[in-house]
Amino acid sequence: MSDDPAADEVVSTDATPADIVAGEAAEPSAPAVPAAVSPGLPPVPPLDTGYTAAGVPTFDSVREKIETRYGTAIGASELASETPQGRSVEEQYEARQRAAAERLEQIKKSMHADEADQS
């Protein structure tokens, strides 16, 4: 028991609307939330979590995740290409591509030379 008699009061949850209107139901101790929204302010829409009630991601949330990851990847590659290490990797890749193309040409020439020898 506390010193405040109002704190010891039991709040009934079995009150009917008629009891509340007549003032017979106990008043809750929590402050009432205003029912009306301030004029001029739009109502606040429900929070969009990106998932349906069944827990399935929405199309918009999936698209946003993909676009965010794509943008991050593009930005990271642009930043990486501006560093000395990034340029070195690009040069190594281009050198391998040229070497692979040259080797392919050598193989093609050797195959055509074998065909000419057999005829």
Order of alpha helices (4+ residues) and beta strands (2+ residues): alpha-alpha-alpha
